[in-house]
Amino acid sequence: MRIDVCADVDAAAQRAAAIIADEATAAAAARGRFVGALSGGRTPWLMLRALAALRLPWDRVHVAQVDERVAPADDPDRNLTHLRDTLLAHAPLRPEQIHAMPVEAPDLEAAAGRYAETLRKIAGAPPVLDLVHLGLGPDGHTASLVPGDPVLDVVDVDVALTGVYQGRRRMTLTYPILNRARRILWVVTGGDKTEMLARLLRGDGSIPAGRVRRDAAVVVADRAAAQSLPPA
């Protein structure tokens, strides 16, 4: 697991965008397309706005979601709402290149199964994502894999539903598909992430984030999040 420590949030967002651009270019050249799954969060919205300004093989890019809150269309709680505002409104992506989690469906269990099938269609069977972008919560969660939720023990499907967390149920990618990804990109900023970042880097499996594979991972952090780490 490599870590890049950046001066501040803006620099971290720019660095992460550059990594995604490089991975997309390499994947499109090697396999004809890039399939990336994106998470939400304040710094990621800066990252995606920066990404939209970069040169990518946009016609061969597919964007999936790592997780999504069960909420109505255009709700500010939805990651998709911000994804549209930051990336989709500024990058030359066609509607069919965006694969939104179907959290408005009346039967959420069936919808999770359909999303898993969508991922198989664009990334193989079983699906192997070229890049998964993850965040890190102050409680050690990543995606919507939160402490104490039964979703942590799901090993037989790639997409599952959580219980209520911070007022909403979630649809999330599970460990099996996260750990098949060719590249894991962690973006971790803010002083409230300091302890969990150190635990992530140690491979602490007692936090949900610590159960994600390490060999394919790069961490982009700002100085506030990395303040307690020993000098490189």
Residue, then its C-alpha position, 0 to 999 in steps of 0.5 A: m500500500r503506497i501513500d501520497v501525502c499532499a499539502d491540503v485538500d485541493a492538492a489531494a483532489q488534484r492528485a487523485a484525479a490524476i491517478i484516475a486519469d492515468e488508470a483510465t488511459a492505461a485500461a482503455a489501451a490494454r482492454g478497450r475500456f475503463v470501468g471505475a466505481l466512485s464513492g461520494g464525499r466533499t473531497p471526492w466532489l473536488m476530485l471529480r470536478a478536477l477529473a472532468a478537466l483532464r484528458l481521458p479516453w472518455d468514449r471508453v469510460h464507464v462509471a459505476q457507483v460504490d454505494e448510494r443512499v436509498a433516497p428519491a431522485d435528485d435528493p441532496d443525500r444521493n451521491l448521484t446528485h453530486l456525481r452529476d453536478t461535478l463530473l457528468a455535467h462537465a465531462p463528455l460522457r453519454p448517458e449509457q456510460i453512467h451506471a447508477m444504483p437503482v435505489e428508487a426501485p420498490d424491491l431493493e433486493a431485486a434491484a441490487g441483483r440487477y445492479a450486480e448483473t449490470l456490473r457483469k455486463i460491463a466488467g466481466a463475470p465475475p466483474v473486475l473493476d479497473l479502479v475503485h475509489l474509496g473514502l474512509g470514515p472516522d468510524g473506520h467504514t468505507a463504501s457503506l460497509v459500516p461497523g456492526d452491519p451484517v453486510l460486512d459478512v456478505v461473501d456470495v454477492d457483489v452488491a447488497l443492502t445495509g441497515v439504516y446508517q445515519g438515517r438511510r439504508r444504503m446499497t453498496l458494493t461488497y468485499p468480494i468485488l472490491n477485492r477483485a479490483r485492479r486498483i484501489l484508490w483511497v482518498v482520505t482528508g481531514g484531521d478526524k481521519t487521523e486515527m483511522l488512516a493509521r489503522l488502515l495503513r497497518g491493515d487493521g482488520s477490526i475496522p471495515a476499511g482494513r479488510v480491503r486488499r492492500d497490494a493494489a492500493v494507493v492512498v492519497a491523503d492531506r497533511a491533516a489526515a496524515q499528521s500522526l504518521p511517522p516520516a516517510 
